[in-house]
Amino acid sequence: QVQLVESGGGLVQPGGSLRLSCAASGSIFSINAEGWYRQAPGKERELVAGFTSGGSTNYADSVKGRFTISRDNAKNTVYLQMNSLKPEDTAVYYCNARVRRSIRSPPNDYWGQGTRVTVSS
């Protein structure tokens, strides 16, 4: 089994910064893609930032220039650096990874438990 553990959420003032971390553990042969999603109250989950299987990054228009996704392959960890936070960034943020557990296994998507980010004065 693969487990994703997220951390780093919390309460922050508008204009502040926060860094989210997501560490993957378990049976991992390779991680083909990683991303951060968020879900605000009453809204559907949306992609915030991600690494594609081709190695490129993509960001939601609403966070371009403010958020940066990065990873540490040695630690199987992906990060989301969030700067210049706005109240509309308030949401539960979820880590997602597409993981192959062995060379003979197809990839599957795994999700973290979510970490809450609240941007408020």
C-alpha positions, 0 to 999 in steps of 0.5 A: 500500500502507498500512503501520502501524509500531508503537513504544513497547513494552518491559519495565515494572514492575507499576504503571508506564506505557507509551505505544504509537504506531502511525503509518500511511503510504502511500496513505490517503484516510481512516481509518475506524476504529482500534484496539489489540489484544493477544495473550498467550501461549496466548490469542487476540487480543482488542480492547483499545481502539478508535475505531469508524467512528462516532467513539466509543471502546470498551475491554475491561473489563480495561483500563477506567480504565487505558488510553486510546486517542487519535489525531493525525489530522494525523500519521495516528497512534494512541496507546495510553496504558497506566497502572497496568500489571499482569502480565496485560497482558503481550502483543504489542500490535497496531495495526489500522486500517480504511483507504480508499486512495481515494474509489473504494476499499472499506475494508480492514483493515491491521495493524502488526507488533506490539510486545511489552509485558512487565509484570514485577517 
